[in-house]
Amino acid sequence: MTASPSRTPRVAVAQFHCVPDNVARNLTRIEGLISAAAADGADLVILHETATTGYFIADKLDRLAETEDGPSATAIAGFARANAIHVAIGMAIREEDKVYDAQLLFGPDGTRLATYKKVHLFSAERDWYAYGEEPMVIDTSIGRIGMSICYDLMFPEYIRKLADMGADLVINSTNWISDHFQRETWGWTGSAVESLARTRALENGVWLAMANAIGPEQGFESLGHSCVVAPSGKLLASAGTAQGIAAATLDYDSNDLARWRAIATYRSDRRPELY
């Protein structure tokens, strides 16, 4: 008998310092974080963008990019199965002669449920990766999950598309980075990153979970503040700048949420004919 879908999943975001070009070490850390999330009762754990390899790997993609069923994906599927938990993770994947910045989603039995390819490429990424061409919302046993990676979150109309496609929860595997100029002159900090996640949840009335990295890489600092956010923009859990997990239990059908959505009618109040 198939179990009824959970309408109250517990969702965790995992945060760690990824060591560039050290897949074995990163997989060890990933396994530990997945186990920690499962021990906390999570039904889903999300890890950051290019979590197995590090972000600045353009000159190493020929060696580090793997297929969606390659050794790293196989290992992560095993971690999901061993801990009976859904796992979403960012990885560089190769498909024929193209490389994509991707997010893979695994079920608790280790089955790969989806491979999402990043639609919005930032700056030099346009030279490193091919563009994804498909917004993706996946039916799972813990609700309809809208998939996204990093820079996708900067485009409100894209996250709205996922909401319009019926996402209960939008997940984002990211690596928001900053240097001294960006932080001190323009305020691009962990608090700003967290506020971005809260705004996207609020304006679309969806649950949102964003997993970021921490630590230095090639003169930049990953900003952390991985978080789980309610459809009102309320911050439910944040990892701050520490390695570890942060988790919250969602309720897709609560009376309080229905009451909030009766007030926050943003999507139905839009007048797109004017803009």
C-alpha positions as CSV (number, residue, x, y, z in Angstrom):
1,M,0.0,0.0,0.0
2,T,1.3,3.4,-0.9
3,A,1.6,5.8,2.0
4,S,-0.4,9.0,1.9
5,P,1.6,12.1,0.9
6,S,2.9,14.1,3.9
7,R,1.3,17.5,4.2
8,T,3.5,18.4,7.2
9,P,7.0,17.6,6.1
10,R,10.1,18.6,8.1
11,V,12.6,20.4,5.9
12,A,16.2,20.9,6.6
13,V,18.9,23.1,5.0
14,A,22.5,21.9,5.4
15,Q,25.4,24.4,5.4
16,F,29.2,23.7,5.2
17,H,32.4,24.9,3.8
18,C,33.0,23.0,0.5
19,V,36.7,22.2,-0.2
20,P,37.3,23.0,-3.9
21,D,38.4,20.1,-6.0
22,N,38.2,17.6,-3.1
23,V,35.1,15.5,-4.0
24,A,35.9,12.7,-1.5
25,R,36.2,15.1,1.4
26,N,33.0,17.0,0.5
27,L,31.1,13.7,0.1
28,T,32.1,12.8,3.6
29,R,30.8,16.1,5.0
30,I,27.6,15.7,2.9
31,E,27.0,12.3,4.3
32,G,27.3,13.6,7.8
33,L,24.9,16.4,7.2
34,I,22.4,14.2,5.6
35,S,22.6,11.8,8.6
36,A,22.2,14.8,11.0
37,A,19.1,16.0,9.2
38,A,17.6,12.5,9.3
39,A,18.3,12.2,13.0
40,D,16.5,15.5,13.5
41,G,13.4,14.0,11.8
42,A,13.7,15.8,8.5
43,D,11.9,14.4,5.4
44,L,14.0,16.5,3.1
45,V,17.5,18.0,3.3
46,I,18.8,20.6,0.8
47,L,22.5,21.2,0.1
48,H,24.1,24.1,-1.7
49,E,25.1,24.7,-5.3
50,T,28.1,22.7,-6.7
51,A,28.3,21.1,-3.3
52,T,30.6,18.2,-4.3
53,T,33.2,20.2,-6.1
54,G,33.3,23.9,-5.0
55,Y,32.0,26.8,-7.1
56,F,35.1,28.1,-8.9
57,I,35.9,25.1,-11.0
58,A,35.7,26.4,-14.6
59,D,39.1,25.2,-15.5
60,K,38.4,21.8,-14.0
61,L,35.0,21.1,-15.4
62,D,36.3,18.6,-17.9
63,R,37.5,16.5,-14.9
64,L,34.9,17.3,-12.2
65,A,31.6,17.4,-14.1
66,E,29.9,14.0,-13.8
67,T,26.8,12.5,-15.4
68,E,23.6,12.7,-13.4
69,D,24.1,9.0,-12.5
70,G,27.9,9.2,-12.0
71,P,29.9,8.3,-8.9
72,S,29.0,11.3,-6.8
73,A,25.3,11.1,-7.6
74,T,25.4,7.4,-6.9
75,A,27.0,8.0,-3.5
76,I,24.4,10.7,-2.6
77,A,21.6,8.4,-3.7
78,G,23.1,5.8,-1.2
79,F,23.1,8.4,1.6
80,A,19.5,9.2,0.9
81,R,18.5,5.5,0.9
82,A,20.6,4.8,4.1
83,N,18.8,7.6,5.9
84,A,15.4,7.2,4.3
85,I,15.3,10.9,3.5
86,H,14.8,13.1,0.4
87,V,18.0,14.9,-0.7
88,A,18.4,17.9,-3.0
89,I,21.9,18.9,-3.9
90,G,23.7,21.2,-6.4
91,M,26.2,19.6,-8.8
92,A,28.0,20.3,-12.1
93,I,26.7,17.6,-14.5
94,R,27.7,16.6,-18.0
95,E,25.3,15.7,-20.7
96,E,26.9,14.7,-24.0
97,D,29.0,17.8,-25.0
98,K,27.4,20.2,-22.5
99,V,27.9,21.0,-18.8
100,Y,25.1,22.3,-16.6
101,D,24.9,23.8,-13.2
102,A,22.3,21.4,-11.9
103,Q,20.2,20.5,-8.8
104,L,19.5,16.8,-8.3
105,L,16.6,15.5,-6.2
106,F,16.6,12.0,-4.7
107,G,13.8,10.1,-2.9
108,P,14.2,8.3,0.4
109,D,14.7,5.1,-1.5
110,G,17.6,6.6,-3.4
111,T,15.7,7.0,-6.6
112,R,16.7,10.2,-8.6
113,L,13.4,12.0,-8.9
114,A,14.6,15.0,-11.0
115,T,17.5,16.8,-12.5
116,Y,17.0,20.5,-12.8
117,K,19.3,22.6,-14.9
118,K,19.9,26.2,-13.9
119,V,17.9,28.6,-16.1
120,H,19.6,31.9,-15.1
121,L,23.4,31.9,-15.4
122,F,25.3,34.6,-13.6
123,S,28.3,36.5,-15.0
124,A,31.1,34.1,-16.0
125,E,28.8,31.1,-15.5
126,R,27.6,31.9,-19.0
127,D,31.0,30.8,-20.3
128,W,31.1,27.7,-18.1
129,Y,27.7,26.2,-18.4
130,A,24.9,25.7,-20.9
131,Y,21.5,27.2,-20.0
132,G,18.7,25.1,-18.7
133,E,15.4,25.6,-20.5
134,E,12.7,24.2,-18.2
135,P,11.1,25.4,-15.0
136,M,10.6,22.3,-12.9
137,V,8.0,21.4,-10.2
138,I,8.1,17.8,-9.1
139,D,5.3,15.7,-7.4
140,T,6.8,13.9,-4.4
141,S,5.5,12.2,-1.2
142,I,6.2,15.5,0.7
143,G,4.4,17.8,-1.7
144,R,5.0,19.6,-5.0
145,I,8.6,20.9,-5.0
146,G,9.7,23.7,-7.2
147,M,13.4,23.5,-8.0
148,S,15.8,26.5,-8.4
149,I,19.5,27.3,-8.1
150,C,21.1,30.5,-6.8
151,Y,20.6,33.3,-9.3
152,D,17.2,32.0,-10.2
153,L,16.0,33.5,-6.9
154,M,16.8,37.0,-8.2
155,F,14.0,36.8,-10.8
156,P,10.6,37.2,-9.1
157,E,8.7,36.2,-12.2
158,Y,10.6,32.9,-12.3
159,I,9.8,32.0,-8.7
160,R,6.2,33.1,-9.4
161,K,6.1,30.7,-12.4
162,L,7.0,27.8,-10.0
163,A,4.2,29.0,-7.6
164,D,1.8,29.2,-10.6
165,M,2.8,25.6,-11.5
166,G,1.5,24.5,-8.1
167,A,4.6,24.3,-6.0
168,D,3.9,23.8,-2.3
169,L,7.6,24.4,-1.5
170,V,10.3,26.1,-3.5
171,I,13.9,24.9,-2.9
172,N,17.1,26.8,-3.8
173,S,20.6,25.4,-3.8
174,T,22.9,28.4,-3.8
175,N,26.3,29.8,-3.2
176,W,25.8,33.5,-2.5
177,I,29.3,35.0,-2.3
178,S,30.7,38.4,-1.4
179,D,34.0,40.2,-1.3
180,H,34.9,43.3,0.8
181,F,33.6,45.8,-1.8
182,Q,30.2,44.0,-2.1
183,R,29.8,43.7,1.7
184,E,31.1,47.1,2.9
185,T,30.0,49.3,0.1
186,W,26.8,47.7,-1.0
187,G,25.7,45.7,2.0
188,W,25.6,42.3,0.2
189,T,25.7,40.3,3.3
190,G,24.1,37.2,4.9
191,S,21.2,39.3,6.2
192,A,20.5,40.5,2.6
193,V,20.5,36.9,1.3
194,E,18.1,35.9,4.0
195,S,15.9,38.9,3.2
196,L,15.8,37.8,-0.5
197,A,14.5,34.4,0.5
198,R,11.9,35.9,2.8
199,T,10.7,38.3,0.1
200,R,10.3,35.5,-2.5
201,A,8.3,33.4,-0.1
202,L,6.1,36.4,0.9
203,E,5.3,37.7,-2.5
204,N,4.3,34.2,-3.8
205,G,2.7,32.8,-0.7
206,V,4.9,29.7,-0.8
207,W,7.1,27.9,1.6
208,L,10.8,28.3,0.6
209,A,14.0,26.7,1.7
210,M,17.4,28.0,0.6
211,A,20.8,26.2,1.3
212,N,24.0,28.2,1.0
213,A,27.6,27.5,1.6
214,I,30.0,29.1,4.1
215,G,33.7,29.8,4.1
216,P,36.3,31.3,1.7
217,E,36.9,30.4,-2.0
218,Q,39.2,32.3,-4.3
219,G,39.0,35.7,-2.5
220,F,35.3,35.5,-1.9
221,E,33.3,34.5,1.2
222,S,30.2,32.3,1.0
223,L,27.6,34.1,3.1
224,G,25.7,31.3,4.7
225,H,22.3,32.1,6.3
226,S,20.7,29.0,4.8
227,C,17.1,29.2,5.9
228,V,13.5,27.9,5.9
229,V,10.8,30.5,5.4
230,A,7.0,30.5,5.7
231,P,4.6,31.8,3.0
232,S,4.3,35.0,5.1
233,G,8.1,35.7,4.9
234,K,8.5,34.6,8.5
235,L,11.9,33.1,9.2
236,L,11.3,29.6,10.6
237,A,15.0,28.4,10.8
238,S,18.4,29.8,9.9
239,A,21.9,28.3,10.1
240,G,23.5,31.7,10.4
241,T,27.2,31.4,9.6
242,A,27.8,28.0,11.3
243,Q,28.3,24.6,9.8
244,G,25.3,22.3,10.4
245,I,21.7,22.1,9.7
246,A,18.6,24.2,10.4
247,A,15.1,22.7,10.1
248,A,11.4,23.5,10.4
249,T,8.2,21.6,10.1
250,L,5.8,22.9,7.4
251,D,2.0,22.6,7.3
252,Y,0.6,23.0,3.9
253,D,-3.0,22.9,5.0
254,S,-3.2,24.6,8.4
255,N,-6.1,26.9,9.4
256,D,-3.6,29.6,10.2
257,L,-2.1,29.4,6.7
258,A,-5.6,29.6,5.1
259,R,-6.3,32.6,7.3
260,W,-3.1,34.3,6.2
261,R,-3.7,33.6,2.5
262,A,-7.2,35.0,2.8
263,I,-5.5,38.3,3.7
264,A,-2.4,38.1,1.6
265,T,-4.1,37.8,-1.9
266,Y,-1.1,39.2,-3.7
267,R,-1.1,36.8,-6.7
268,S,-4.9,37.2,-7.4
269,D,-4.7,41.0,-7.0
270,R,-2.1,41.4,-9.8
271,R,-3.1,43.5,-12.8
272,P,-0.6,42.2,-15.4
273,E,-2.4,44.1,-18.2
274,L,-0.9,47.2,-16.8
275,Y,2.7,46.1,-16.5
